[in-house]
Amino acid sequence: MIYQFLKYYLKRILKKDRSKWILGLIHGDINYNSLKKTIFFKPPNNEFWADPFLFCRKKSKYIFFENFKKKSNKGVISVGEIKGDKLINVKDILTRDYHLSYPFIFKKGKSIFLIPETHEKKRLEVYIAKKFPYKWALYSTAFHGEIVADPTILFYKKKMWLFLNKTKDKLNKLNKDLYIYQINDLKFTKITPHKKNPVISDYLSGRNAGNIFVDKKKIYRPSQINKKNIYGYGLCLSEIKKLNLNIYIERKVQIIEPNFFKKLKGVHHLSKDGKFNVMDFNFY
């Protein structure tokens, strides 16, 4: 088990050191023309930025993202505010002695919550904003002792659903196995698993890749396209057709491959809020 973890992280660290993950803002629908007009936000040379989540509040647009520090070989959660074609006031908001990424952020009632990926800690962590956007406090934990990744919440038909990638031991299964749970609240007082878990087991669409969103009354789930020896190759958009505790049906409607910029070798995350989208891009 320890050997598998060390082997996985050694490959991951070496791969990320060679990568140049940056963030980009896209207006309107995600298509070839809009992607070619991406506004890029480039990190310092000793960092890369990935897993962006767009959050609009009081006429301001923020991006919450994984800020991978090459010196420490560890990700922290950072946030910046979009002003024109720049990302300003970038600050680290969650720093732990374990890796953090995928800062899924959402509003419930009058509170704002953030659920980062904390699979290295072997538990799910939920944070609540004490002073948005920079001050957060731990609100609850769940799935203790389990390897879980990329938590994504969907409010659907007056119920709260948790989409989660999970594995018992082999970390590469985080890239393929999708689990769904119905939860009563964010304290996780009751967790009901989907009867078909894992509802998807596929490297080409299993792993979550951003917030589930509604567009023209249809619900879409972004997912990663992972190929052999290529993590974060592309994106898949699927329409959720049916969801209850017995059935989950989604249909692939769009594939986004890294073929619209020179030296682009990967895109693996999409977050949408209204007419604005943010993605991450991996360049040679």
Secondary structure as GFF3:
##gff-version 3
##sequence-region A 1 284
A	DSSP	alpha_helix	2	18	.	.	.	ID=ss1
A	DSSP	beta_strand	20	27	.	.	.	ID=ss2
A	DSSP	alpha_helix	32	35	.	.	.	ID=ss3
A	DSSP	beta_strand	39	41	.	.	.	ID=ss4
A	DSSP	beta_strand	47	57	.	.	.	ID=ss5
A	DSSP	beta_strand	60	69	.	.	.	ID=ss6
A	DSSP	beta_strand	74	83	.	.	.	ID=ss7
A	DSSP	beta_strand	86	94	.	.	.	ID=ss8
A	DSSP	beta_strand	101	108	.	.	.	ID=ss9
A	DSSP	beta_strand	111	117	.	.	.	ID=ss10
A	DSSP	three_ten_helix	119	121	.	.	.	ID=ss11
A	DSSP	beta_strand	124	131	.	.	.	ID=ss12
A	DSSP	beta_strand	135	142	.	.	.	ID=ss13
A	DSSP	beta_strand	147	156	.	.	.	ID=ss14
A	DSSP	beta_strand	159	167	.	.	.	ID=ss15
A	DSSP	three_ten_helix	171	175	.	.	.	ID=ss16
A	DSSP	beta_strand	177	183	.	.	.	ID=ss17
A	DSSP	beta_strand	191	193	.	.	.	ID=ss18
A	DSSP	beta_strand	200	201	.	.	.	ID=ss19
A	DSSP	beta_strand	213	215	.	.	.	ID=ss20
A	DSSP	beta_strand	218	227	.	.	.	ID=ss21
A	DSSP	beta_strand	230	243	.	.	.	ID=ss22
A	DSSP	beta_strand	248	256	.	.	.	ID=ss23
A	DSSP	beta_strand	264	273	.	.	.	ID=ss24
A	DSSP	beta_strand	276	283	.	.	.	ID=ss25
###
